[in-house]
């Protein structure tokens, strides 16, 4: 198996969880909706970049792996908060405004 073989099964699992969350929970406005929106952002960020290629090509592999694992961990945490109706009021805004500012990532790219 390759250096990035674990990414897609992990992301497919998170997609299945997304479907289950949307179908089984009445998401109310406020923190719960914010957490679900953040879950979607984490999923898109985990799959939208060239993380898998970077790992395969060994081009800054540790950074790419760190980013994907962080998104997956964030999704796991958000899932538990949403499903238990116990969204951490501090967590959702922190993810949205500080940790996941994609414009700051441009310093890591060589354009």
C-alpha positions, 0 to 999 in steps of 0.5 A: 500500500502507498503512503496515502492509502488511508485517506480515502477510506477515512473520508468515505467514512466521514461522508457516511457519517454526514449522511447519517447526521443530516437524516437522523438529526433535526439540526436547530439554528445556532451552535448545532447548525454552526457545528454541522456547517463546520463539519462540512467545511472540514470535509471539503478541506480534507478532500479538496487539496492535493494532500494525497498527491503530496503524500504519494510524491513525498512532497512535504508529506508530514505537513499534508498528513498532519492537515488531513489527520487534523481535519478528520479529528475535527470532524470526529469531535464535531460529530460527537458534539452534534449527535450528543446535542452538546456543541462546545460554544467555544469550539465551532467559532474557533475552527471557523475563524482561526484554525481553518483560515484557508487564506493563511495557507497560501504561505505554504504553497509555492505559486 
